[in-house]
Amino acid sequence: MEALDHRQRAERIERSIAKCGDADHEMKIEGAMLAGTHWVNFILHRMGVTKGDLDVMHSYMLTVNELRKYSVADAEMMAAIAEIEDIRPAHVRGNVPGGPAAAKRALELLATLRAKAHKLSV
Protein backbone atom coordinates (compact mmCIF):
# COMPACT_ATOMS: atom_id res chain seq x y z
CA MET A 1 0.00 0.00 0.00
CA GLU A 2 1.31 3.45 -0.84
CA ALA A 3 1.81 6.28 1.67
CA LEU A 4 -1.26 8.22 0.53
CA ASP A 5 -3.45 5.12 0.99
CA HIS A 6 -2.19 4.76 4.56
CA ARG A 7 -2.92 8.42 5.27
CA GLN A 8 -6.46 8.17 3.92
CA ARG A 9 -7.19 5.05 5.95
CA ALA A 10 -5.73 6.52 9.13
CA GLU A 11 -7.82 9.66 8.71
CA ARG A 12 -10.98 7.64 8.03
CA ILE A 13 -10.41 5.52 11.15
CA GLU A 14 -9.79 8.65 13.21
CA ARG A 15 -13.09 10.13 12.01
CA SER A 16 -14.79 6.95 13.23
CA ILE A 17 -13.00 7.14 16.59
CA ALA A 18 -14.31 10.69 17.02
CA LYS A 19 -17.87 9.32 16.96
CA CYS A 20 -17.19 7.08 19.98
CA GLY A 21 -18.55 8.04 23.37
CA ASP A 22 -16.95 7.92 26.79
CA ALA A 23 -18.00 4.29 27.34
CA ASP A 24 -16.44 3.13 24.07
CA HIS A 25 -12.91 2.73 25.38
CA GLU A 26 -12.42 -0.61 23.58
CA MET A 27 -13.24 0.92 20.22
CA LYS A 28 -11.00 3.90 20.87
CA ILE A 29 -8.05 1.66 21.72
CA GLU A 30 -8.67 -0.64 18.76
CA GLY A 31 -9.04 2.36 16.47
CA ALA A 32 -5.87 3.95 17.83
CA MET A 33 -3.97 0.77 17.03
CA LEU A 34 -5.37 0.53 13.50
CA ALA A 35 -4.94 4.20 12.65
CA GLY A 36 -1.56 4.27 14.38
CA THR A 37 -0.31 1.40 12.26
CA HIS A 38 -1.36 3.25 9.12
CA TRP A 39 0.44 6.38 10.34
CA VAL A 40 3.59 4.32 11.05
CA ASN A 41 3.51 2.93 7.52
CA PHE A 42 2.87 6.39 6.08
CA ILE A 43 5.87 7.76 7.99
CA LEU A 44 8.18 4.90 7.02
CA HIS A 45 7.18 5.18 3.35
CA ARG A 46 7.56 8.98 3.30
CA MET A 47 10.96 8.75 4.96
CA GLY A 48 12.03 6.24 2.33
CA VAL A 49 12.70 3.57 4.97
CA THR A 50 10.14 1.20 3.43
CA LYS A 51 8.48 0.97 0.06
CA GLY A 52 4.78 0.47 -0.66
CA ASP A 53 5.16 -3.28 -0.95
CA LEU A 54 6.41 -3.59 2.65
CA ASP A 55 4.00 -2.64 5.41
CA VAL A 56 4.36 -3.05 9.16
CA MET A 57 1.42 -4.99 10.59
CA HIS A 58 2.36 -5.12 14.30
CA SER A 59 5.56 -3.99 15.97
CA TYR A 60 5.77 -7.28 17.87
CA MET A 61 5.83 -9.21 14.58
CA LEU A 62 8.95 -7.43 13.32
CA THR A 63 12.31 -9.14 13.20
CA VAL A 64 14.97 -7.75 15.50
CA ASN A 65 16.73 -6.16 12.53
CA GLU A 66 13.52 -4.54 11.24
CA LEU A 67 12.68 -3.17 14.68
CA ARG A 68 16.19 -1.73 15.01
CA LYS A 69 16.05 -0.18 11.55
CA TYR A 70 12.66 1.44 12.14
CA SER A 71 13.66 2.57 15.64
CA VAL A 72 16.76 4.25 14.24
CA ALA A 73 14.52 6.05 11.75
CA ASP A 74 12.19 7.22 14.56
CA ALA A 75 12.41 5.70 18.03
CA GLU A 76 9.51 7.76 19.42
CA MET A 77 7.24 6.50 16.64
CA MET A 78 8.07 2.86 17.30
CA ALA A 79 7.70 3.32 21.06
CA ALA A 80 4.28 4.93 20.56
CA ILE A 81 2.86 2.16 18.38
CA ALA A 82 4.35 -0.51 20.67
CA GLU A 83 2.70 1.11 23.71
CA ILE A 84 -0.68 1.22 21.96
CA GLU A 85 -0.26 -2.46 21.09
CA ASP A 86 0.65 -3.22 24.72
CA ILE A 87 -2.49 -1.42 25.98
CA ARG A 88 -4.78 -3.31 23.61
CA PRO A 89 -4.91 -6.90 24.94
CA ALA A 90 -5.82 -6.04 28.52
CA HIS A 91 -8.49 -3.49 27.68
CA VAL A 92 -9.94 -4.74 24.39
CA ARG A 93 -9.72 -8.49 24.84
CA GLY A 94 -9.59 -8.51 28.61
CA ASN A 95 -11.44 -6.88 31.46
CA VAL A 96 -8.67 -5.02 33.23
CA PRO A 97 -9.95 -1.93 35.09
CA GLY A 98 -8.98 1.50 33.81
CA GLY A 99 -10.26 1.24 30.25
CA PRO A 100 -11.17 4.93 29.87
CA ALA A 101 -7.71 6.02 31.05
CA ALA A 102 -6.08 3.48 28.75
CA ALA A 103 -8.14 4.80 25.83
CA LYS A 104 -7.08 8.35 26.66
CA ARG A 105 -3.43 7.27 26.63
CA ALA A 106 -3.86 5.38 23.34
CA LEU A 107 -5.37 8.49 21.75
CA GLU A 108 -2.49 10.63 23.06
CA LEU A 109 -0.03 8.23 21.45
CA LEU A 110 -2.07 8.28 18.25
CA ALA A 111 -1.89 12.08 18.25
CA THR A 112 1.91 11.81 18.47
CA LEU A 113 1.97 9.55 15.42
CA ARG A 114 -0.44 11.83 13.50
CA ALA A 115 1.69 14.88 14.26
CA LYS A 116 4.81 13.12 13.01
CA ALA A 117 2.99 12.10 9.83
CA HIS A 118 1.71 15.61 9.22
CA LYS A 119 5.25 16.98 9.39
CA LEU A 120 6.11 14.70 6.48
CA SER A 121 3.01 15.68 4.50
CA VAL A 122 4.25 19.09 3.50
N, C-alpha and C positions, 0 to 999 in steps of 0.2 A: 504494500500500500504506500502511496506517495505521501509526502509531508502534508500537502493541502487536504488530502482525504482524512488524515489523522486530526487535523485542526477542526474540520467540519464535524467530525464525529464527537470530538471532545466538547465542542460548543453545544451540539445538540443534546448530549447527555447532561451538560451543566444546566441547560434550560429546563430539562426534566427534573433535575434535582431541586431547582428553585421552586417547583410546584409542591414539593414535599412539606408536610407540616412538622410540628415539633415532635410528634410521636413516631415519625417515620425515620428513626435513626438508622435502621437496617438499610433502608433504601439509600439514604445519604452516604453511608459508608460504602456500600456496593457501587453506587454511582461515582464516588470519589476515586475508587480503585479503577473503574473502567475509564473514566475520563482522564485520570492521571496517567494511565498506561498510554493512552493516545497522545497526551502531551509529551511524555517521555520519548515516544517514537518520533513525534514531530521535531523535538529538539535535536535528537540524535541525527535525524535525516538532514535538518537544516545546517547542523554543524559539520556535516560531511563525515560523521563517524560511522554511520550505517547508510546503506542504500535502501530504496523502496522494497527490495525483495527480501530484506532482513528486518523483521519486527520483533521487538521484545514483547513477550507475552506476560511473564511474571519474573520479577527480579530473582526469586528463589530457584527458578529453572535455568538460570544462566550458568555457564561454566565459570570456573574461577578466572580464567583469562578474560572472558567477556566482561564479567563484573569489574575486574580491575581496569580494563580499557574504558568502560563507560564511566567508572568512578573518577578516572583521571580526567576525562572530558568534563564532568560536572559531578563532584562528590555530593553536593547538597541535593541535587536532583535525584540521585540514586538513593540517598538516605531517606528522602521524602516518600518516594514510591514504596520503598521497603517498609517504612513505618506504617503507611496506609495498609499494606498487605498484612502486616503483623496485627493491626487492629481488627481486621476483618473476621478471622475465624471465631474469635470469642464473642463478638457482638452481632454477627450476621448468622452464623451457624450455631452459636452457643447462646447461653442465657446469662452471661456474666453481667453483673450490675454495672451501671455507669454508661449505658448506651448513648444517651444524649450528649454527654461530655466527649465520648469517643467520636461521635459524629462531628461534633464541633471541631475536634482536633483534625480529623480526616479532611474536613473542608478547609481548614487553615493550610494544611499541607498541599491540598489541591490548588489553593490560591497561589502558593509559592511556585508550583509547577506552571500554572497559567502565566504568571508574571514573567517567568524565565522564557516561556514560549513567545510571549508578546514582544519581548526584546529582540527576538530573532525574526520577527515578522516584518520588520521595517525594511 
